[in-house]
């Protein structure tokens, strides 16, 4: 049993199937489940997230004024990788400190708990208590997949820049893939995700539980 995609907002959670969106929200203390042909929820506007790209632009400008950086293509590539890492980390760091995102991140964790239950047991949970016991960390969260891709790119590009022969470059790519998969499988690529979740209460888990159950009915 597999749920292809779900997304959390400060108002609730949406579960996406091919033709139907299950919208789960809490209104006046009650969980409301509705169906739609298109996404209905959105997060509150935030002014803290742009700080990440702004800092990246400032650091990038400083680096680009360095003559050694401009003259050495290998240093340029490593500098670009560093800027990408810096921008991504800043995005998650500043958004995690935005008070408007707290509720969204609680729903995000509750959604993960439900998905983890389905992934582990291959069936829908019988009650919220079962979901509450699950981990808030999901190996297939978008933020973790971003970290996995960045780790793999960093390892591969770093090796390709400094390893001299084609044979050893190929060997390095294979090693990089193995190392990345090992880190992913052992929870070492969850550092961005930990900034994008907050431990949910029963209220958030109940929304995920009822919304997820309704989603599974239409599969």
C-alpha positions in Angstrom: 0.0 0.0 0.0 1.5 3.3 -1.1 0.4 6.9 -0.8 2.1 8.9 -3.7 1.8 12.4 -2.4 0.5 14.4 0.5 1.2 18.0 1.5 0.7 19.9 4.7 -0.5 23.5 5.3 -1.3 25.6 8.4 -5.0 24.8 7.8 -4.7 21.1 7.3 -3.4 18.3 5.0 -4.1 17.4 1.4 -3.8 13.9 0.0 -3.4 13.7 -3.8 -4.6 10.9 -6.0 -4.8 10.9 -9.8 -8.1 12.6 -10.1 -9.1 13.6 -6.6 -7.7 15.7 -3.7 -8.7 14.8 -0.2 -8.7 17.9 2.0 -8.5 17.3 5.7 -8.9 20.3 8.1 -10.0 21.1 11.6 -12.8 23.7 12.0 -14.3 24.6 15.3 -12.8 21.6 17.0 -14.1 19.1 14.4 -12.2 17.3 11.6 -13.7 18.2 8.2 -13.0 16.0 5.2 -13.8 17.1 1.7 -13.0 16.1 -1.9 -11.9 18.4 -4.7 -10.5 18.2 -8.2 -7.7 20.7 -7.4 -5.7 21.8 -4.4 -7.6 24.0 -2.0 -5.2 24.9 0.9 -2.3 27.3 1.1 0.1 28.6 3.7 0.2 32.0 5.2 2.5 34.5 3.4 5.9 34.8 5.1 8.6 37.4 4.9 11.4 35.3 6.5 12.1 32.8 3.8 13.6 35.4 1.3 16.4 36.0 3.8 18.1 32.7 2.7 18.4 33.7 -1.0 19.4 37.2 0.1 22.3 35.9 2.2 23.3 33.6 -0.7 23.4 36.5 -3.1 25.6 38.5 -0.6 28.0 35.6 -0.1 28.1 34.9 -3.8 29.0 38.5 -4.6 31.9 38.4 -2.1 33.1 35.1 -3.6 32.9 36.4 -7.2 35.1 39.4 -6.3 37.9 36.9 -5.4 40.4 36.6 -8.3 41.5 33.1 -7.3 37.9 32.0 -7.6 37.5 33.6 -11.1 40.7 32.1 -12.4 40.3 28.5 -11.1 37.4 26.5 -12.7 37.6 23.8 -10.0 37.3 26.4 -7.3 34.4 28.0 -9.2 32.5 24.7 -9.3 33.1 24.1 -5.6 32.0 27.6 -4.8 28.8 27.2 -6.8 28.1 23.9 -4.8 28.7 25.8 -1.6 26.3 28.6 -2.5 23.6 26.1 -3.4 24.1 24.3 -0.1 24.1 27.6 1.8 20.9 28.8 0.1 19.0 25.6 0.8 20.1 25.5 4.4 19.2 29.1 4.9 15.8 28.6 3.4 15.0 25.8 5.9 16.7 27.5 8.8 14.8 30.8 8.5 11.4 29.2 7.6 11.7 27.0 10.7 11.9 30.1 12.8 8.8 31.7 11.3 5.9 31.5 13.8 3.4 31.4 10.9 4.8 28.0 9.9 4.5 26.2 13.2 1.0 24.8 12.5 2.0 23.7 9.0 5.1 21.9 10.4 2.9 20.1 13.0 0.6 18.9 10.3 3.7 17.9 8.3 4.9 15.7 11.1 1.4 14.2 11.6 1.3 13.4 7.9 4.6 11.6 8.2 3.4 9.6 11.1 0.4 8.3 9.1 2.5 7.6 6.0 5.1 5.8 8.1 2.4 3.5 9.5 1.1 2.7 6.1 4.6 2.0 4.8 5.5 -0.2 7.7 2.3 -2.3 8.1 0.8 -2.1 4.6 -2.6 -1.2 5.9 -4.5 1.7 7.3 -4.3 2.3 11.1 -7.2 1.5 13.3 -7.0 4.5 15.6 -5.0 7.7 16.2 -3.1 6.1 19.1 -1.3 3.8 16.6 -0.3 6.7 14.5 0.9 8.8 17.4 3.5 6.1 18.1 5.2 6.4 14.7 8.2 8.5 13.9 7.7 12.0 12.5 10.7 11.5 10.1 9.9 10.1 6.7 12.6 8.7 4.4 10.7 10.0 1.3 10.0 13.5 2.5 10.8 16.1 -0.2 13.4 17.9 2.0 15.2 14.6 2.6 15.2 13.9 -1.1 16.7 17.3 -1.8 19.5 16.5 0.7 20.1 13.1 -0.9 20.4 14.7 -4.3 22.8 17.4 -3.0 25.0 14.9 -1.2 25.3 12.7 -4.3 26.0 15.7 -6.5 28.6 17.1 -4.1 30.4 13.7 -3.8 30.3 13.1 -7.6 31.4 16.5 -8.7 34.1 16.8 -6.1 35.6 13.5 -7.3 35.3 14.3 -11.0 37.1 17.6 -10.5 40.2 16.1 -8.8 40.4 12.5 -9.9 42.6 12.3 -13.0 41.6 9.2 -15.0 38.3 8.1 -16.5 38.4 4.7 -14.8 38.8 6.1 -11.3 36.2 8.7 -12.0 33.7 5.9 -12.8 34.8 4.0 -9.7 34.3 7.2 -7.6 30.8 7.7 -9.0 29.9 4.2 -8.0 31.3 4.8 -4.5 29.4 8.1 -4.3 26.1 6.4 -5.1 26.8 3.6 -2.5 27.8 6.1 0.2 24.7 8.3 -0.5 22.3 5.4 -0.4 24.0 4.2 2.8 23.6 7.6 4.5 20.0 7.9 3.3 19.1 4.4 4.6 20.6 5.2 8.0 18.8 8.5 8.5 21.9 10.7 7.9 20.1 12.8 5.2 17.3 14.0 7.4 18.9 17.1 8.7 16.8 19.4 6.5 13.6 17.6 7.3 14.2 18.1 11.0 13.9 21.8 10.4 10.6 21.4 8.6 8.7 19.4 11.2 7.4 20.0 14.8 6.1 17.2 17.0 2.3 17.2 16.5 -0.5 16.9 19.1 -3.4 14.6 19.0 -5.4 17.2 17.1 -3.0 17.3 14.1 -2.6 13.5 14.1 -6.4 13.1 14.0 -6.6 15.2 10.9 -3.9 13.1 9.2 -5.5 9.9 10.4 -9.0 10.7 9.1 -7.8 12.4 5.9 -5.5 9.5 5.2 -8.2 6.9 5.8 -10.5 8.7 3.4 -7.8 8.8 0.8 -7.1 5.1 1.1 -10.8 4.4 0.4 -10.6 5.9 -3.1 -7.5 3.9 -4.1 
